[in-house]
């Protein structure tokens, strides 16, 4: 239980601080002309006005009727408000970490309104009970409550909006990362296809030159054989012709095999590039259908890892490794 002297001391402090609170000018708090846009407190001008208006209403109450405990708590709150108001009023933009210091002041003033309001409501309620015009005061109280509810509603809407924007950005980033990954691997297959296509053209030239060499050699040897009459000369010439033509035909088979191998690889990698390039389109179109999406994934995987027939190589037996890969992917999708 507080003594009369303690109550009077606290009451004097509250009245003095209320007078100081109501002496502030909004311009000297926001300081837009003095500090400019970067360091001014213009963005919390509304909070300044609301806090001053709240304490102005408290000043209209007869504080003699307020219990000491409520008055003492309110005294601490208004002292807190004056402290942050003075920090804004005396803010020095040349100090170290001025931007951080300014933001701290803004955050405190913006966040403290609820506490000021909570400790003001009991005093305003006492003023309402002691007022002759109860309906007017009740209307003022309802207005204060409505303002607080509206602030909370607005804050929640802003929070939900920001959360939705962040989720949209995250989804877009995930989608972009997937497309970049697919495009990267598609580019690898494209490079391989172009490399093998270039090599196949080189070996095709070699094959063509060897065919020309075989034709020229055959014609030349046919005419050259007319000059040999002796059996020993004919035998030697025949052996030489066989060796030369055998070497040429071996070279022909070698160059032709290399040409077909590179051509086969060029077509295969081009096919894989096309499979990856179109995967995202079909996958996005079937995003709502997991069965279709998994089918597209399996077919794309099959196109990449299977040994497709191109007509340039001899037919090979079916490779069981392809079906094993597909079965592994099926089992993974089922467990998910």
Beta strands, then each sheet from edge to edge (+ up, - down):
end
